[in-house]
Amino acid sequence: MTDLGSNGQPVLPLARLKPGQKGTIFAVHADEALHRRLAALGLRVGRAVQVVRRARFGGPLHIRIGTTDLMVRCREAEHIEVLGVTSG
């Protein structure tokens, strides 16, 4: 079952998005050190994020936040929930 945000939209882990899909960060569920590191990189609640590509064999995700491109490990992307997922 998929969780729903306060506006009824489905909430998914960032790690589940496919290349080209976009969403808005809804929550970051991580310990304090990881939460601070992700926030310093721009991964904050309310920010739009897009998956640009996925590395093979479970490698990192290439994501875009505004004009910034980042590589994020899949295990870290599992802690980031996004909503309003669209293709494009």
Beta strands, then each sheet from edge to edge (+ up, - down):
strand 1: 3-4
strand 2: 10-13
strand 3: 21-28
strand 4: 48-54
strand 5: 61-65
strand 6: 68-72
strand 7: 80-87
sheet 1: 1+ 2- 7+ 3- 4+ 5- 6+
end
